[in-house]
Structure formats: structure tokens, C-alpha cells
Amino acid sequence: MRHRLSEFLVGLLFGLGLLISGMTDPSKVLGFLDLFGQWDPSLALVMGGAIGVGVFAFALAKNRTVSFLGDAMRMPTSSQIDRRLIVGALMFGSGWGLAGFCPGPALVSLAAGQPKAAAFVVFMGLGMVIFEVLEGRDQ
């Protein structure tokens, strides 16, 4: 129960951060990507803040064997840049640039009742299913 409560609170904090920063508004994201038009640099500040928090969090985590909630720490071990990583990054970036959503903000926007977010979430789910089917074939 304690784990679920902490997961809920962290997700709630993340969702509130997305709402406060305006990152649930696709026009904000698309404005950031419009380098030669009405460029909006505010997303860079949000990303910079996230990177700053992440640097300290990963530095702290790499020296731990157990999480703050008592679970084993499982850090990524691969540092290889392969075809799957590049194709996945290109697909993610393309979807982000076309729709103005990434998964977290899309779910928050869906909960806020944005119809565009509903379409994005449906196709995101479809992409996850396709990945699982294709991943099952590789093994």
C-alpha cells in the first residue's frame, strides 16, 4: 500500500508540474519546435530543470543498492546505441513534433478532457501493442 501511495503522489506531482508549466498545451510544444517562426523557449527551461534534477537523482541512485522504499535498485546497464534505439527515438520525436504531446502530458491532457489528447493516447496505446507483438516475435 505504501508503494502505491508514493507512486500516486509522485505521479500527481509530475502531472501538476506539467499543468503549471503549460506542457499539456500542444501549442506550447509546437511553439518550441518552431525555430524560425514564433519560437517559445519556455520548454527549454522546463527541460533544463528536469535534467538538473535528473543529474542529481542519478548520481545519488548509482551509489545505492536499495531504493528509498526498500526495493532493489535496477539501473540501466546498456550504453549501446543501436538501430532499435535510433528508430524508437525518431518515432517518438516525430510523434511529439506532429502532435505536440509526449506520453505524460498526453495523459494529463486526456484527464482534462482535450479531444486531441484522446486520439494521441489511443494511437500511443496501439503503438505499445504493436511493439509487444513485434518484440514477442524477436524472442
Beta strands, then each sheet from edge to edge (+ up, - down):
end
